[in-house]
Amino acid sequence: MANVSNWYVKAEDGNVYGPADEAKLIAWAKDGRIDPSSFVSTDRISWSPAQTLPQLEMKWQIETEPGKVFGPFNRA
């Protein structure tokens, strides 16, 4: 996805947040507001998993208990 000025985030509960520029989107990821179940869009029609945006750096996982993994998310 290209660097665009209006991003939207769809949470697991279906709520949509935005518009947000790329800097704000990255800040949301670092704050944990964008999680592994979130989707992102520039048009609110076509949605992609947030973890597929390389600029969000959602590449970290944690094992919350033996055999149970949470992630990927931004390390910050």
N, C-alpha and C positions, 0 to 999 in steps of 0.2 A: 504494500500500500504506500502511496506517495505521502509526502509531507504536505498536509492540508491544514487549514485553519479551523475547521469545524468538525470535531469528533463528538460522538455520542457513545455512552456506555450503557449497556443493558445488564442489569443485575439478575441474579438467579430468580428473584421474586417477580421479574418482569418490569420493574421500574426502570425508566430511562433517564439518564443524567446527561447534561450538556446543553448547549454546545460548549466545547472546551478546545482551546488551542493545544498544540502538541506539548508545550511546556507544562500546561496544567494536567494533561493526561499522564505525563511522566510523573508529575508530583503525586497524583492520585495513586499510581501504581506503587510508588515508594512509600506512601502513607498506608498502604494496605487496603485502600478503597476499591481497588480493582483486584479481584481474586480469580482463582482458576476457573470458576464457573461464569465469569463475565464475558460479554461479547462487545465488540466495538464496530462502529459504522460511521460513514461520512454522510450517508443519505437517509438513515433510519429505515431503509428497505432491505439492503443486503448487509448481513451481520457476519462477522468473523470472530473466532475465539481470540480474546485479548492476548493470550500467550503467543500468538503468531506474529505480533508486532515486535520486531527486534528492538526497537527503541525503548520499549517498556522493560526490557531486561528481565522478563519473567522466565527465569531458567533455573530457579532454585526449588528444592523440595526438602521437606523434613519428614522424618518418621515419627509420628505422634505416639505410637505404641508399636510393639513388634508386629510387622506385617501391614501396618496402616500408614499410608503415605499421603501427605497433603502438599499440593503444589500443582504446577509451578507457580511461583510468585516472585516478586522483586525482593532481593536480599535486604534492601534498606528497610 
